[in-house]
Amino acid sequence: MKKLSFIAFALLIGTANAGTIEMKVYGLVCGFCAQGIEKTLRKNPATADVVVSLENKLVAVATRAGQDISDADLTRALTDSGYDVKGIARTQRSLDDIRTELKQEKK
């Protein structure tokens, strides 16, 4: 039981250190765009997960604990793929929270 508690504690600490990068991205027009962005951003070893919302022009990236992706690297990856990055913000919102919010907006 102690070993399980330690693992759970370690996971909580790792999650607390992970951050979310939210970007406003223009030029997203279809599901193929979303898939391409996800594939591109997942190539970065610091990426833990990605959410793309065409309707909200939102791309959110969760980073792995203790890692980061520079604004320049994110902007380059998206502009090289043909998109226009209008803003980048670092938040503590989880991708699950973002997904829930996006689902509620669709209702």
Secondary structure by P-SEA (a helix, b strand, c coil): caaaaaaaaaaaaaaaabbbbbbbccccccaaaaaaaaaaaaccccccbbbbbccccbbbbbbcccccccaaaaaaaaaaacccccccccccccaaaaaaaaaaaac
